[in-house]
Amino acid sequence: MSDTLPTAGLAGGPPGRVTVGKPVPDVLGDGYEAIPLHLPPEDGQPLRATVVRRRAPEPTGRAILYVHGFADYFFQTELADFHVARGTDFYAVDLRRYGRSLLPGQTPYQTGDLAEYTVELDAALALITADGHDRVTVEAHSTGGLITPLWLADRADPGPVDALVLNSPFLAINASAFVRTVVGPGVSLASRWRPGGVLPLPDHGLYGRSISAQHDGEWTFDLQWKPVQGVPVHLGWLAAIRRGQHRLRHNLGLPFPVLVLCSTRTVRTNVWTEDLLRGDAVLDADRIADLSPRLGRHVTCVRVPDALHDVLLSRPEARRRAYDEMAQWLTRYGVG
């Protein structure tokens, strides 16, 4: 398989073309394929995204497109199991400079414009459509939960997308009102002359410890692709996030149903505590809930007791509650 897909360019820019590579067995093992998307070069250098595909044994014609968070990649096979058991083919994309898509010499995770991901998201959606799907639910976590609603809001036609599921979306900076209103604009100004500057943000690796099987969690993942310890945060990246969040605050008006899952608790600590196993230690869960109605015309927000930042990596009881809520919602709206 080697195909070429037309995609939208950045706002005001020309469309790009994406070459679809041959599917190969994925690192997740049996049933998973990795499909490289060769994106238009950047400054003469190659650029790649990757779609991971798992087909349902008894497909219904519906598909999921999953998008990961910051310093993250797709590894959640339990999530894929959940959807394929419902007859839904599962697709996940590792965005440029993330996980499977990271190339030598690239700065991991960084961007100066969230709209640049339009290229691989459009290409992934085109690939799903080419596979015969005309009904797609987009699902995303954290930073992916900010990128995807902005992408869908910018599409003149949602096409096959008829639902959106967001897992602790990054709708607001987890900081005090003072930092958001006073320090935040300073970051945006500084990013104009030094976008690659690194913010001196403390990260004690506590959230990573709460999910990693090597520490106090239960999940095994590639620590090169998803480090337990914090990673550098660049001024340009944070400025792009702030611009996206500013757009959201003015209401996106998405026309299809949206489900938002988030914790009932926010945990703020610089030292290890068992509370880190029962709350969101990355974002402010209350702010997520408060801002979620601005995503669309019909938004359901479910607060899951004792859920972690990635709700679907929580302890078993909270995780079961989240999957039950998602199953009921998907069935209620006939979208999975």
Secondary structure as the mmCIF struct_conf table of DSSP 4:
data_model
#
loop_
_struct_conf.conf_type_id
_struct_conf.id
_struct_conf.beg_label_comp_id
_struct_conf.beg_label_asym_id
_struct_conf.beg_label_seq_id
_struct_conf.end_label_comp_id
_struct_conf.end_label_asym_id
_struct_conf.end_label_seq_id
STRN STRN1 ASP A 3 THR A 7
BEND BEND1 LEU A 10 LEU A 10
TURN_TY1_P TURN_TY1_P1 ALA A 11 GLY A 12
BEND BEND2 GLY A 13 GLY A 13
STRN STRN2 GLY A 16 VAL A 20
STRN STRN3 VAL A 24 PRO A 25
TURN_TY1_P TURN_TY1_P2 VAL A 27 LEU A 28
TURN_TY1_P TURN_TY1_P3 ASP A 30 GLY A 31
STRN STRN4 GLU A 33 GLU A 42
TURN_TY1_P TURN_TY1_P4 ASP A 43 GLY A 44
STRN STRN5 GLN A 45 ARG A 54
BEND BEND3 PRO A 57 GLU A 58
BEND BEND4 GLY A 61 GLY A 61
STRN STRN6 ARG A 62 VAL A 67
TURN_TY1_P TURN_TY1_P5 PHE A 70 ALA A 71
HELX_RH_AL_P HELX_RH_AL_P1 THR A 77 ALA A 85
TURN_TY1_P TURN_TY1_P6 ARG A 86 GLY A 87
STRN STRN7 ASP A 89 ASP A 94
TURN_TY1_P TURN_TY1_P7 ARG A 96 ARG A 97
BEND BEND5 TYR A 98 TYR A 98
HELX_RH_3T_P HELX_RH_3T_P1 GLY A 99 SER A 101
TURN_TY1_P TURN_TY1_P8 PRO A 104 GLY A 105
TURN_TY1_P TURN_TY1_P9 PRO A 108 TYR A 109
BEND BEND6 GLY A 112 GLY A 112
HELX_RH_3T_P HELX_RH_3T_P2 LEU A 114 TYR A 117
HELX_RH_AL_P HELX_RH_AL_P2 THR A 118 ALA A 130
TURN_TY1_P TURN_TY1_P10 ASP A 131 GLY A 132
STRN STRN8 ARG A 135 HIS A 141
TURN_TY1_P TURN_TY1_P11 SER A 142 THR A 143
HELX_RH_AL_P HELX_RH_AL_P3 GLY A 144 ASP A 154
BEND BEND7 ALA A 156 ASP A 157
TURN_TY1_P TURN_TY1_P12 GLY A 159 PRO A 160
STRN STRN9 VAL A 161 ASN A 167
BEND BEND8 SER A 168 SER A 168
BEND BEND9 ALA A 172 ALA A 172
BEND BEND10 ASN A 174 ALA A 175
HELX_RH_AL_P HELX_RH_AL_P4 ALA A 177 PHE A 178
HELX_RH_PI_P HELX_RH_PI_P1 VAL A 179 VAL A 183
HELX_RH_AL_P HELX_RH_AL_P5 GLY A 184 TRP A 193
TURN_TY1_P TURN_TY1_P13 PRO A 195 GLY A 196
HELX_LH_PP_P HELX_LH_PP_P1 GLY A 197 GLY A 197
STRN STRN10 VAL A 198 VAL A 198
HELX_LH_PP_P HELX_LH_PP_P2 LEU A 199 LEU A 199
BEND BEND11 GLY A 205 GLY A 205
HELX_RH_AL_P HELX_RH_AL_P6 LEU A 206 ILE A 211
STRN STRN11 SER A 212 SER A 212
TURN_TY1_P TURN_TY1_P14 ALA A 213 ASP A 216
BEND BEND12 GLY A 217 GLY A 217
STRN STRN12 TRP A 219 TRP A 219
TURN_TY1_P TURN_TY1_P15 LEU A 223 TRP A 225
BEND BEND13 LYS A 226 LYS A 226
BEND BEND14 VAL A 228 GLN A 229
STRN STRN13 HIS A 234 HIS A 234
HELX_RH_AL_P HELX_RH_AL_P7 LEU A 235 ARG A 249
TURN_TY1_P TURN_TY1_P16 HIS A 250 HIS A 250
STRN STRN14 LEU A 254 LEU A 254
BEND BEND15 PRO A 255 PHE A 256
STRN STRN15 VAL A 258 SER A 263
BEND BEND16 THR A 264 THR A 264
STRN STRN16 THR A 266 THR A 266
BEND BEND17 ASN A 270 VAL A 271
HELX_RH_3T_P HELX_RH_3T_P3 GLU A 274 LEU A 277
BEND BEND18 ARG A 278 GLY A 279
STRN STRN17 ASP A 280 ASP A 280
BEND BEND19 ALA A 281 LEU A 283
HELX_RH_AL_P HELX_RH_AL_P8 ALA A 285 LEU A 291
HELX_RH_3T_P HELX_RH_3T_P4 SER A 292 LEU A 295
STRN STRN18 GLY A 296 GLY A 296
BEND BEND20 ARG A 297 HIS A 298
STRN STRN19 VAL A 299 VAL A 304
TURN_TY1_P TURN_TY1_P17 PRO A 305 ASP A 306
BEND BEND21 HIS A 309 ASP A 310
HELX_RH_3T_P HELX_RH_3T_P5 VAL A 311 LEU A 313
BEND BEND22 SER A 314 SER A 314
HELX_RH_AL_P HELX_RH_AL_P9 PRO A 316 ARG A 332
TURN_TY1_P TURN_TY1_P18 TYR A 333 GLY A 334
#
